[in-house]
């Protein structure tokens, strides 16, 4: 699927708890991206105001086995992080962040970001491969993500990876006139393509 040779240029791996300063720095960079208002539910100012304990907890949960959360990063040969994606496992019988019922065990991809100088080389696909593999290993029946209705670039990318709109729309809390769209990838479809 990818044109990136990760064995020579990048390492795709889960974050470690002690890397919270890098987790914070990459998130703050993502929130300064020109399309951050379409991609993230928080602002730079909100995230920058969080205390170190918030970032320490976030990195610790994303690194802890059995937490139902895993943050993956693409690390360049110089050790700099090129991009990230986080997977949240949502359990059947619970309610998601928007108040919708979760009907089956699923992965939810959030926090997708790639530094602009690394876009278009296939590295995001490699990050998604790691996130999907972890989701399937965790027993997810499907993986979903939510994308803003005006974020055409992201929608095209997700479709290329096999994600399809489910028909579910989510109004944004801060702008109820705007909508986010749920895209899903069923485990059976993903395994057939592999």
C-alpha positions as CSV (number, residue, x, y, z in Angstrom):
1,X,0.0,0.0,0.0
2,X,2.8,2.4,0.8
3,X,5.7,3.9,-1.1
4,X,7.7,4.6,2.0
5,X,10.6,2.3,2.9
6,X,10.2,2.4,6.7
7,X,13.1,0.0,7.2
8,X,15.6,2.7,6.0
9,X,13.9,6.0,6.7
10,X,11.3,5.8,9.4
11,X,10.3,3.7,12.3
12,X,6.5,3.4,13.0
13,X,5.9,2.6,16.7
14,X,3.8,3.2,19.7
15,X,4.7,6.1,22.0
16,X,6.3,5.5,25.3
17,X,5.1,7.2,28.5
18,X,8.3,9.2,29.1
19,X,7.9,10.8,25.7
20,X,5.1,13.1,26.9
21,X,7.0,16.3,25.9
22,X,7.2,15.0,22.3
23,X,3.5,14.0,22.4
24,X,2.7,17.6,23.6
25,X,4.9,19.3,21.0
26,X,3.5,17.3,18.0
27,X,-0.1,18.0,19.1
28,X,0.6,21.7,19.5
29,X,2.2,21.7,16.0
30,X,-0.9,19.9,14.6
31,X,-3.2,22.5,16.1
32,X,-1.3,25.2,14.2
33,X,-1.9,23.5,10.9
34,X,-4.0,25.6,8.5
35,X,-6.8,23.0,8.5
36,X,-6.7,22.3,12.2
37,X,-10.1,23.9,12.6
38,X,-11.5,21.2,10.3
39,X,-9.5,18.3,11.8
40,X,-9.5,18.8,15.6
41,X,-12.1,19.6,18.2
42,X,-9.7,21.6,20.4
43,X,-7.8,24.7,19.7
44,X,-4.1,25.5,20.1
45,X,-4.8,27.8,23.1
46,X,-6.9,25.1,24.8
47,X,-4.1,22.5,24.4
48,X,-1.3,24.8,25.3
49,X,-3.1,25.7,28.6
50,X,-3.1,22.1,29.7
51,X,-0.6,21.3,32.6
52,X,2.2,18.9,32.2
53,X,0.3,16.3,34.2
54,X,-2.3,16.2,31.4
55,X,0.3,15.4,28.8
56,X,2.0,12.9,31.1
57,X,-1.3,11.1,31.6
58,X,-2.2,11.1,27.9
59,X,1.2,9.6,27.0
60,X,1.0,7.0,29.8
61,X,-2.5,5.8,28.7
62,X,-1.4,5.6,25.1
63,X,1.6,3.4,26.1
64,X,-0.1,1.2,28.7
65,X,-1.0,-2.4,27.7
66,X,-4.7,-3.1,28.1
67,X,-5.7,0.6,28.2
68,X,-7.6,0.5,25.0
69,X,-5.6,3.4,23.6
70,X,-2.5,3.3,21.4
71,X,-0.8,6.3,19.8
72,X,1.5,5.5,16.9
73,X,4.2,7.8,15.6
74,X,6.4,7.8,12.5
75,X,9.9,8.6,13.7
76,X,12.5,9.8,11.1
77,X,16.2,8.8,11.0
78,X,17.0,11.9,13.0
79,X,14.6,10.9,15.8
80,X,12.1,13.7,14.9
81,X,8.4,12.6,14.7
82,X,6.9,13.1,11.3
83,X,3.3,12.2,12.1
84,X,0.9,10.4,14.4
85,X,-2.4,8.6,14.7
86,X,-4.2,7.4,17.9
87,X,-6.6,4.5,18.2
88,X,-9.3,4.3,20.9
89,X,-11.0,1.0,21.4
90,X,-14.8,1.6,21.9
91,X,-16.7,-1.2,23.6
92,X,-20.1,-2.4,22.6
93,X,-22.9,-1.2,24.9
94,X,-21.1,2.1,25.7
95,X,-21.7,5.6,24.4
96,X,-19.2,7.5,22.3
97,X,-17.9,11.0,22.8
98,X,-20.8,12.5,20.8
99,X,-23.5,10.5,22.7
100,X,-24.1,7.9,20.1
101,X,-24.4,4.2,21.2
102,X,-21.6,1.9,20.4
103,X,-23.1,-1.3,19.0
104,X,-19.9,-3.4,18.6
105,X,-16.3,-3.4,19.6
106,X,-14.5,-1.0,17.3
107,X,-11.4,1.1,16.9
108,X,-11.8,4.9,16.6
109,X,-8.9,6.7,14.8
110,X,-8.3,10.2,16.2
111,X,-5.5,12.8,16.2
112,X,-4.4,12.1,12.7
113,X,-1.5,14.4,11.7
114,X,1.4,14.4,9.4
115,X,4.0,17.3,9.2
116,X,3.6,19.0,5.8
117,X,7.0,18.1,4.6
118,X,6.2,14.4,5.0
119,X,2.8,14.4,3.3
120,X,2.3,12.6,0.0
121,X,5.1,10.1,0.4
122,X,3.0,7.2,1.7
123,X,4.0,7.6,5.4
124,X,0.4,8.2,6.5
125,X,-0.6,4.9,5.0
126,X,2.1,3.2,7.0
127,X,0.8,4.8,10.2
128,X,-2.7,3.7,9.3
129,X,-1.5,0.1,8.6
130,X,0.0,0.0,12.2
131,X,-3.2,1.5,13.7
132,X,-5.4,-1.0,11.8
133,X,-3.3,-4.0,12.7
134,X,-3.4,-3.0,16.4
135,X,-7.2,-2.6,16.2
136,X,-7.7,-6.0,14.6
137,X,-5.4,-7.6,17.2
138,X,-7.5,-5.9,19.9
139,X,-10.6,-7.7,18.5
140,X,-12.2,-4.7,16.8
141,X,-15.0,-5.6,14.3
142,X,-14.5,-2.4,12.5
143,X,-12.5,0.9,12.6
144,X,-14.1,4.3,12.3
145,X,-13.1,7.9,12.1
146,X,-14.9,11.2,12.0
147,X,-14.0,13.8,9.4
148,X,-15.4,17.3,8.8
149,X,-17.8,17.6,5.9
150,X,-15.5,20.3,4.3
151,X,-12.2,18.4,4.7
152,X,-12.2,16.9,1.2
153,X,-8.4,16.1,1.2
154,X,-8.9,13.8,4.3
155,X,-12.0,12.2,2.9
156,X,-10.2,11.3,-0.4
157,X,-7.4,9.8,1.6
158,X,-9.7,7.7,3.8
159,X,-11.6,6.4,0.8
160,X,-8.3,5.4,-0.9
161,X,-7.6,3.3,2.2
162,X,-11.0,1.6,2.0
163,X,-13.0,3.6,4.5
164,X,-16.6,4.4,3.4
165,X,-19.1,6.9,4.8
166,X,-21.6,5.1,7.1
167,X,-24.3,7.7,6.8
168,X,-23.9,8.9,10.4
169,X,-23.4,12.6,10.8
170,X,-22.3,14.3,14.0
171,X,-23.0,18.0,14.7
172,X,-20.0,19.9,16.1
173,X,-20.6,21.1,19.7
174,X,-18.9,24.4,19.0
175,X,-20.6,24.9,15.6
176,X,-23.9,22.9,15.4
177,X,-24.5,24.1,11.8
178,X,-21.4,22.2,10.7
179,X,-21.3,18.4,10.5
180,X,-18.7,15.7,10.8
181,X,-19.1,12.4,8.8
182,X,-18.4,8.9,10.1
183,X,-16.2,6.8,7.8
184,X,-15.8,3.1,8.6
185,X,-13.7,0.2,7.5
186,X,-15.1,-3.3,8.3
187,X,-12.7,-5.9,9.5
188,X,-13.9,-8.4,6.8
189,X,-13.3,-5.9,4.0
190,X,-9.9,-5.0,5.3
191,X,-8.8,-8.7,5.6
192,X,-10.1,-9.4,2.1
193,X,-7.9,-6.6,0.7
194,X,-4.8,-7.8,2.6
